[in-house]
Amino acid sequence: MDPITVGYLSLGAIAIAIYAGLHVAIALAGVSLFGVWAITGKLKLAMNFVALAATDSIADYTFGVVPLFVLMGLAVSESGMGRDTFAVIARGLRRWRGGLGVATVLSNAVFAAITGISIASAAVFSKVAVPEMVRAGTNRSIAVGVVAGSSVLGMLIPPSLLLILFAILTDSSIGDLFIGGIGPGLLLTLAYILYLTGLGVARPSLFEGVLTKAEDDHTPTWRILPVLGLAGLVLSGIYLGFFTPTEAGAIGAAAALVIGTVLRRIGWRAGWRIAVQTGHITAAVCFLIIGASIYSRMLAFSGLPASITQAAIESGIGPVGFLMLFAGLLVLLGTVLDSSSIMLVTVPLAFPVTQQMGIDIVHFGLITVLAVEVGLLTPPLGLSVFVVHATLKDTGITLGEVFRGAAPFALIMALTLVALILIPEIATGLLGR
């Protein structure tokens, strides 16, 4: 069978398999096996191809960054640093109209700098911030929307698990992607703060009672120092060249466990729970990486990426047009697929095109991550929305309330995405490119 035809058929087969409920990694590896078999006509050769791709994809020092940052994020979550951060920031902004919402955004931004997982942020701040905002008089839909919307900062502000995954898929620098993520992360944080502040001024009734003070808030101010210190240690070490990203993950994980132990929030039981969860998440991510590696090699073997690259260049669409179309596709896919799955399927196809068009890899990476993150807030899948709803299921908050509250934040993300496409310096400025 014609190799390019096999490549196109494989895309349809993967889409059908994923929609049918098959695990993404299995779908990618299985379709790749049959794809190589169809191209060569030799089953044994196809099996050897898959086995070699699987071995090569994971046997690398760089992959150690995945379990280490996952371990750090879970340790931080277990130690209650997110709760402490919110309590301290909220107390300082309590007289600000919409201040608790702003405090949630800022807390998520700080929390994101040491976790890298959006779902963890959504779960933590649903329990911490929503009850406090509702008690202070904030509209329920806005309260849950703020948490869902700001949770996506966890995958944008470095360290980010999606940026790590992108670096692995494209064989690019994790450190450069982390530095590039600072600009878009801060821009999105600022946009959220301006929206909430403007809403507080224009419609103060949505934040009635915001001047009250929580009676049980006795969190000392110094409790925010471990969070800031840990974020500063990890990020400055990477940016100043003291650590590789893998070493930074190890140091950050060790520091997070020590802090949790000193604060007496992580004991033997909690430590075991963190270790088990780290193993589960790491295994899932590694299987995804293996499946993606097999799939990308099969695509390269079929010649499909080269064909798409040539078609894109001959169309005259240009870099900006291509990035706009690609981002739109990712946002559309985000309504039905999770972030990792979208990246695994689309990046191997689009990356060769961006190379030929001269698009900076860091710029492309940040566009990709931000676009797929929009899908965390959009129906019907909206994973962050579902996490917030599941966490608050006993409070009577409906799924519709969370989606309505998250909608303005999804729109702000979309506008930020357009700005990022049009102004590459937002992502590349700190790298001097």
Secondary structure, 3 states (H helix, E strand, C coil): CCHHHHHHHHHHHHHHHHHCCCCHHHHHHHHHHHHHHHHHCCHHHHHHHHHHHHHHHHCCHHHHHHHHHHHHHHHHHHCCHHHHHHHHHHHHCCCCCCHHHHHHHHHHHHHHHHHCCHHHHHHHHHHHHHHHHHHCCECHHHHHHHHHHHHCHHHHCCCCHHHHHHHHHHCCCHHHHHHHHHHHHHHHHHHHHHHHHHHHHHCHHHECCCCCCCCCCCCCHHHHHHHHHHHHHHHHHHHCCCCCHHHHHHHHHHHHHHHHHHCCCCCHHHHHHHHHHHHHHHHHHHHHHHHHHHHHHHHHHHCHHHHHHHHHHHHCCHHHHHHHHHHHHHHHHCCCCCHHHHHHHHHHHHHHHHHHHCCCHHHHHHHHHHHHHHCCCCCCCCHHHHHHHHHCHHHCCCHHHHHHHHHHHHHHHHHHHHHHHHCCHHHHHHHCC
